[in-house]
Amino acid sequence: MHIQCGFLLAIICLGALHVTSSGNVKQLARANGQFAFKLYKKVTARKHGNVFFSPFSISTALSMTYAGARGRTASEMRRVLGFRRLYVHNSFRSILKILRKTKGQYTLAVANRLFAQRKFKILKTYKRLLYRKYFAGLDVLDFSRNPSGAAAFINRWIKKNTNKKIKKMVKARDLRNAVLVLANAIYFQGFWEVPFNKKYTKPGIFHSIHRRKKVPMMHLTAEFAFSKNRYLNCLILELPYKGKRLSMYVFLPKKRNGLKYLEKKLNYRSVTSALDKLYKTKIAVTLPKFKMTMKMQLRKMLMAMGMRRAFTHLDFFGIARGGGMKIARLVCVQVNVFHISH
C-alpha cells in the first residue's frame, strides 16, 4: 500500500493522549473535539490557503476568561465551548499537566496569559485560579495611555513563547479601546516514532487547490495505522510521535479536488468514528516537509459561533473588584508555529 500526500492534505488531530483519564477529563476532551470542528469550519470559511490552529489551546484560553464570567456572558461561553459541568478548571489542569510532561520526546509549548487594563483591581482569587489550574498569569498594563508600550510587552511574551518565531503580533492600535487581552501561543516540534531517512528525501510536486509547487518530499515504508473511509471519501493515516503520546492524523482526499467534500463531512462524530476503524498495515508514505506559522484574530469567528457578549458587554465580575469588568473589547490572539520534518 502506498499513500502519497502530494496534494493538499488536512491535518486534523495533533493530540491522541494515550492516558487513563477520569470521566470529567474525557467529557472535557469530547467538548473540545466538538468545539474544534465547529471552529474549523469558521476558520476555513474566512481563511483561504493552508490552515493550522490549536482548538485545545483556544478553549483553554477562553476557559480562563470563562472562570471570571457571570450571567448571560458565562451562559454564552458555556454553550459555545460545550461546558456542561462544574469540573472544567480541574479537568484542564489535568490535561495541561500531561502535556507538560514531554520527557524530551517532542517540544510542545502551550502558553496562555491575560493582560488587563491598569484601572481595574484584579481579584486575588482569580489570579490564584489562573496559576493553580492553568499555570498562567495576568499582567496589568496601561492600554489607554501607553498602547505602544503595552503592545511591545505583549509581543515580547509572544516571541518568548513561540521559540522566537513570532516577533510582532499586536499593534498599538489594537489596544486603544481594549480592557482585557487574551493571548495564546503554541509551539510544536515533534520527533517521529518511526523517523524518515533524510537520504530518501527528494523534490516532489505538492498540489494545493490553486497551484502546484515543488517541495522536499520525505519517503518511508513501515507499519502504521491506516484506513480507507467511504463516508469521508479519503485515506486516513496515523503518524505517531516518539513515545506514542501524541499522533498526527493525515486525512487525504481520494480525489485531487476532494478537499471541499471532505471538509463538509468533517465533524466530531465522523472523525472519531473513522479513527476507531484504523488498522495496522505496512505502507509506503510520501509526506511533504514543511513548516507553518499562522496568526489568527479570533474575535469575529467566536462571535459568529454565538459568543457575542464576551466581546461587547459586561459580566466579568469574577475577574475584577468593584462592580465588575465591563469589557468594551476583548482582543483574542492565537499564534501557532508547527513543523513537520525528519
C-alpha positions as CSV (number, residue, x, y, z in Angstrom):
1,M,0.0,0.0,0.0
2,H,1.3,3.4,-0.9
3,I,0.0,6.8,0.4
4,Q,1.4,9.9,-1.3
5,C,0.5,13.2,0.2
6,G,1.2,15.0,-3.0
7,F,-1.9,17.2,-2.9
8,L,-3.5,19.3,-0.2
9,L,-4.0,17.3,3.0
10,A,-5.9,18.1,6.1
11,I,-4.1,17.7,9.4
12,I,-7.0,17.2,11.7
13,C,-5.6,15.9,15.0
14,L,-2.4,16.6,16.9
15,G,-3.5,15.1,20.1
16,A,-4.0,11.5,20.9
17,L,-3.4,11.3,24.6
18,H,-2.9,7.7,25.4
19,V,-3.6,8.0,29.1
20,T,-6.2,6.8,31.6
21,S,-8.5,9.8,32.2
22,S,-11.2,10.5,34.6
23,G,-14.8,10.8,33.4
24,N,-14.6,14.6,33.7
25,V,-11.4,14.8,31.6
26,K,-13.0,12.6,28.9
27,Q,-16.1,14.8,29.0
28,L,-13.9,17.9,28.5
29,A,-12.0,16.2,25.7
30,R,-15.3,15.4,23.9
31,A,-16.4,19.0,24.4
32,N,-13.1,20.3,23.0
33,G,-13.4,18.0,20.0
34,Q,-16.9,19.2,19.2
35,F,-15.8,22.9,19.6
36,A,-12.7,22.2,17.4
37,F,-14.7,21.1,14.3
38,K,-17.2,24.0,14.7
39,L,-14.3,26.5,14.9
40,Y,-12.5,24.7,12.0
41,K,-15.5,25.4,9.7
42,K,-15.5,29.1,10.7
43,V,-11.7,29.4,10.2
44,T,-11.7,27.8,6.7
45,A,-14.7,29.9,5.6
46,R,-12.7,33.0,6.4
47,K,-9.2,32.0,5.5
48,H,-8.1,30.6,2.1
49,G,-5.0,28.5,1.9
50,N,-3.3,26.3,4.4
51,V,-4.7,26.4,8.0
52,F,-3.1,25.3,11.2
53,F,-4.5,26.1,14.7
54,S,-4.9,24.5,18.1
55,P,-8.6,24.3,19.2
56,F,-7.5,22.9,22.6
57,S,-5.3,25.9,23.4
58,I,-8.0,28.3,22.3
59,S,-10.6,26.6,24.5
60,T,-8.0,26.6,27.3
61,A,-7.5,30.3,27.0
62,L,-11.2,31.0,26.8
63,S,-11.9,28.9,29.8
64,M,-9.5,31.1,31.8
65,T,-11.8,34.0,30.9
66,Y,-14.9,31.9,31.5
67,A,-13.8,31.5,35.1
68,G,-14.4,35.2,35.6
69,A,-17.6,35.4,33.6
70,R,-21.1,35.7,35.1
71,G,-24.7,35.9,33.9
72,R,-25.5,35.7,30.2
73,T,-21.8,36.1,29.2
74,A,-21.0,32.9,31.1
75,S,-24.0,31.1,29.6
76,E,-22.9,32.0,26.0
77,M,-19.4,30.9,26.7
78,R,-20.5,27.7,28.3
79,R,-22.8,26.9,25.3
80,V,-20.2,27.6,22.6
81,L,-17.4,25.8,24.4
82,G,-19.6,22.8,25.3
83,F,-19.0,23.0,29.1
84,R,-21.7,21.1,31.0
85,R,-20.4,20.6,34.5
86,L,-18.6,22.4,37.2
87,Y,-15.3,20.5,36.9
88,V,-14.0,22.4,33.9
89,H,-10.9,24.0,35.6
90,N,-9.7,20.9,37.3
91,S,-10.0,18.9,34.1
92,F,-8.0,21.5,32.1
93,R,-5.3,21.3,34.8
94,S,-5.1,17.5,34.5
95,I,-4.7,17.7,30.7
96,L,-2.1,20.6,30.9
97,K,-0.1,18.6,33.4
98,I,0.0,15.6,31.0
99,L,1.1,17.8,28.0
100,R,3.9,19.4,30.1
101,K,5.5,16.0,30.7
102,T,7.2,15.6,27.4
103,K,10.3,13.7,28.6
104,G,12.3,15.1,25.6
105,Q,10.0,13.2,23.1
106,Y,8.7,16.4,21.5
107,T,8.6,20.1,22.0
108,L,5.0,21.3,22.8
109,A,4.7,24.7,24.4
110,V,1.1,25.9,25.1
111,A,1.2,29.3,26.8
112,N,-1.7,31.5,27.9
113,R,-1.7,34.8,29.5
114,L,-4.2,37.6,30.3
115,F,-3.3,41.3,30.1
116,A,-5.8,43.7,31.8
117,Q,-6.2,47.5,31.8
118,R,-4.5,49.1,34.8
119,K,-7.5,50.8,36.3
120,F,-9.1,47.6,37.3
121,K,-8.4,45.9,40.6
122,I,-7.9,42.2,39.7
123,L,-9.2,39.8,42.3
124,K,-6.6,37.7,44.1
125,T,-8.9,34.7,44.0
126,Y,-8.9,34.9,40.2
127,K,-5.2,35.3,39.9
128,R,-4.8,32.2,42.1
129,L,-7.2,30.2,39.9
130,L,-5.2,31.1,36.8
131,Y,-1.9,30.0,38.4
132,R,-3.2,26.8,40.0
133,K,-5.4,25.5,37.3
134,Y,-3.9,26.8,34.1
135,F,-0.2,27.6,35.0
136,A,-0.9,31.0,33.7
137,G,-0.5,34.6,34.9
138,L,-2.1,38.0,34.5
139,D,-0.3,41.3,33.8
140,V,-1.7,44.8,34.3
141,L,-0.9,47.2,31.5
142,D,-1.9,50.8,30.5
143,F,-3.7,50.3,27.2
144,S,-5.2,53.7,27.1
145,R,-2.2,55.9,28.0
146,N,0.6,53.8,26.7
147,P,-0.7,51.4,23.9
148,S,2.8,51.2,22.3
149,G,4.4,50.1,25.5
150,A,1.6,47.6,26.2
151,A,1.9,46.2,22.6
152,A,5.7,45.8,23.0
153,F,5.2,44.0,26.3
154,I,2.7,41.5,24.8
155,N,4.9,41.0,21.7
156,R,7.8,40.1,23.9
157,W,5.7,37.5,25.7
158,I,4.6,36.0,22.3
159,K,8.2,36.0,21.0
160,K,9.4,34.1,24.1
161,N,6.6,31.6,23.9
162,T,6.9,30.8,20.2
163,N,10.6,30.0,20.3
164,K,11.3,33.5,18.8
165,K,9.4,32.5,15.6
166,I,6.8,35.3,16.0
167,K,8.2,38.7,16.9
168,K,5.4,41.2,16.3
169,M,1.7,40.3,16.5
170,V,-0.1,43.0,18.5
171,K,-0.1,46.6,17.3
172,A,-0.7,49.7,19.4
173,R,-4.0,50.5,17.6
174,D,-5.3,47.0,18.6
175,L,-5.2,48.1,22.2
176,R,-6.5,51.6,22.4
177,N,-10.1,50.5,23.3
178,A,-9.1,47.2,24.9
179,V,-9.8,46.3,28.5
180,L,-8.7,42.7,28.5
181,V,-6.3,41.0,26.1
182,L,-6.3,37.2,26.0
183,A,-3.1,35.9,24.4
184,N,-2.5,32.3,23.5
185,A,0.6,30.8,21.8
186,I,1.5,27.2,20.8
187,Y,4.8,25.9,19.5
188,F,5.2,22.3,18.4
189,Q,8.0,20.3,17.0
190,G,7.9,16.5,17.3
191,F,10.2,13.6,16.6
192,W,8.6,10.7,14.8
193,E,8.3,7.3,16.4
194,V,9.5,5.9,13.1
195,P,11.7,8.6,11.6
196,F,12.0,9.5,7.9
197,N,15.5,8.9,6.5
198,K,17.0,12.2,5.1
199,K,18.8,10.4,2.3
200,Y,15.4,9.4,0.7
201,T,14.1,13.0,0.7
202,K,13.9,14.4,-2.8
203,P,11.9,17.1,-4.6
204,G,8.3,16.3,-5.5
205,I,5.1,18.0,-6.6
206,F,2.7,19.2,-3.9
207,H,-0.8,20.2,-5.2
208,S,-2.8,22.9,-3.4
209,I,-6.3,23.9,-4.6
210,H,-5.0,26.6,-6.9
211,R,-1.4,25.6,-7.9
212,R,1.4,23.0,-8.0
213,K,4.6,23.6,-6.1
214,K,7.9,21.7,-5.9
215,V,8.8,20.8,-2.3
216,P,11.0,18.4,-0.4
217,M,9.1,15.1,-0.1
218,M,10.0,12.6,2.6
219,H,9.7,8.9,2.0
220,L,9.2,6.0,4.4
221,T,7.9,2.4,4.3
222,A,6.8,1.0,7.7
223,E,3.8,-0.4,9.6
224,F,1.2,2.3,10.5
225,A,-2.4,2.6,11.5
226,F,-4.4,3.2,8.3
227,S,-7.9,3.0,6.7
228,K,-9.9,3.9,3.7
229,N,-13.1,5.7,4.7
230,R,-16.1,5.6,2.4
231,Y,-18.1,8.3,4.2
232,L,-15.3,10.9,4.2
233,N,-14.0,9.5,0.8
234,C,-10.4,9.7,2.0
235,L,-7.4,7.8,3.2
236,I,-6.5,8.2,6.9
237,L,-3.0,7.6,8.3
238,E,-1.8,7.9,11.8
239,L,1.9,9.0,12.3
240,P,2.8,8.7,16.0
241,Y,5.4,10.9,17.6
242,K,8.1,9.5,19.8
243,G,6.6,8.0,22.9
244,K,3.3,7.5,21.2
245,R,1.5,10.0,23.5
246,L,0.8,12.3,20.5
247,S,-0.1,11.5,17.0
248,M,-0.6,13.3,13.7
249,Y,-3.6,12.1,11.7
250,V,-3.5,12.8,7.9
251,F,-6.8,12.8,6.1
252,L,-6.0,12.6,2.3
253,P,-8.9,13.0,-0.1
254,K,-9.1,10.3,-2.7
255,K,-9.7,12.8,-5.4
256,R,-7.4,15.7,-6.1
257,N,-10.3,18.2,-5.8
258,G,-12.0,16.3,-3.0
259,L,-10.9,18.6,-0.1
260,K,-14.2,20.6,-0.1
261,Y,-16.2,17.4,0.2
262,L,-14.0,16.2,3.0
263,E,-14.3,19.4,4.9
264,K,-18.1,19.4,4.6
265,K,-18.3,15.9,6.1
266,L,-15.9,16.6,9.0
267,N,-17.4,16.7,12.5
268,Y,-16.6,15.2,15.8
269,R,-18.7,12.1,15.3
270,S,-17.4,11.3,11.8
271,V,-13.8,11.8,12.7
272,T,-13.9,9.8,16.0
273,S,-15.8,7.0,14.2
274,A,-13.2,7.0,11.4
275,L,-10.3,6.8,13.8
276,D,-11.8,3.8,15.6
277,K,-11.6,1.9,12.3
278,L,-7.8,2.2,11.8
279,Y,-5.9,-1.0,11.4
280,K,-2.1,-1.7,11.2
281,T,-0.6,-2.4,7.8
282,K,2.7,-2.0,6.0
283,I,2.5,1.2,4.0
284,A,4.8,3.4,1.9
285,V,4.3,7.1,2.9
286,T,5.3,10.2,0.9
287,L,4.9,13.3,3.0
288,P,6.0,16.9,2.3
289,K,8.5,18.5,4.6
290,F,7.2,21.9,5.8
291,K,6.9,24.5,8.5
292,M,3.8,26.5,9.1
293,T,3.3,29.7,11.1
294,M,-0.2,31.1,11.5
295,K,-1.6,34.1,13.3
296,M,-5.2,34.5,13.9
297,Q,-7.6,37.1,15.3
298,L,-10.5,35.0,16.7
299,R,-13.0,37.7,17.7
300,K,-15.2,37.6,14.6
301,M,-15.2,33.8,14.4
302,L,-16.1,33.3,18.0
303,M,-18.9,35.9,17.8
304,A,-20.3,34.1,14.7
305,M,-20.4,30.9,16.8
306,G,-22.6,32.7,19.4
307,M,-20.0,34.1,21.9
308,R,-21.0,37.7,21.5
309,R,-21.3,39.2,24.9
310,A,-17.7,38.5,25.9
311,F,-16.6,40.9,23.2
312,T,-19.3,43.6,23.6
313,H,-20.7,43.6,27.1
314,L,-20.2,43.1,30.8
315,D,-20.5,40.3,33.3
316,F,-16.8,39.6,34.1
317,F,-17.4,40.2,37.8
318,G,-15.2,37.3,38.7
319,I,-12.1,39.0,37.4
320,A,-12.1,42.5,38.9
321,R,-13.3,44.1,42.1
322,G,-15.9,46.8,42.4
323,G,-18.8,46.4,40.0
324,G,-17.1,44.0,37.7
325,M,-15.3,44.4,34.4
326,K,-17.3,45.9,31.6
327,I,-15.5,44.8,28.5
328,A,-15.8,47.1,25.5
329,R,-13.5,45.0,23.5
330,L,-11.8,41.7,24.1
331,V,-8.7,41.2,21.9
332,C,-8.2,37.5,21.5
333,V,-5.0,36.4,19.7
334,Q,-3.6,33.0,18.8
335,V,-0.2,32.4,17.4
336,N,0.8,29.0,16.1
337,V,4.1,27.5,14.9
338,F,4.1,23.9,13.5
339,H,7.0,22.0,12.0
340,I,7.0,18.7,10.1
341,S,10.4,17.3,9.3
342,H,12.6,14.2,9.5
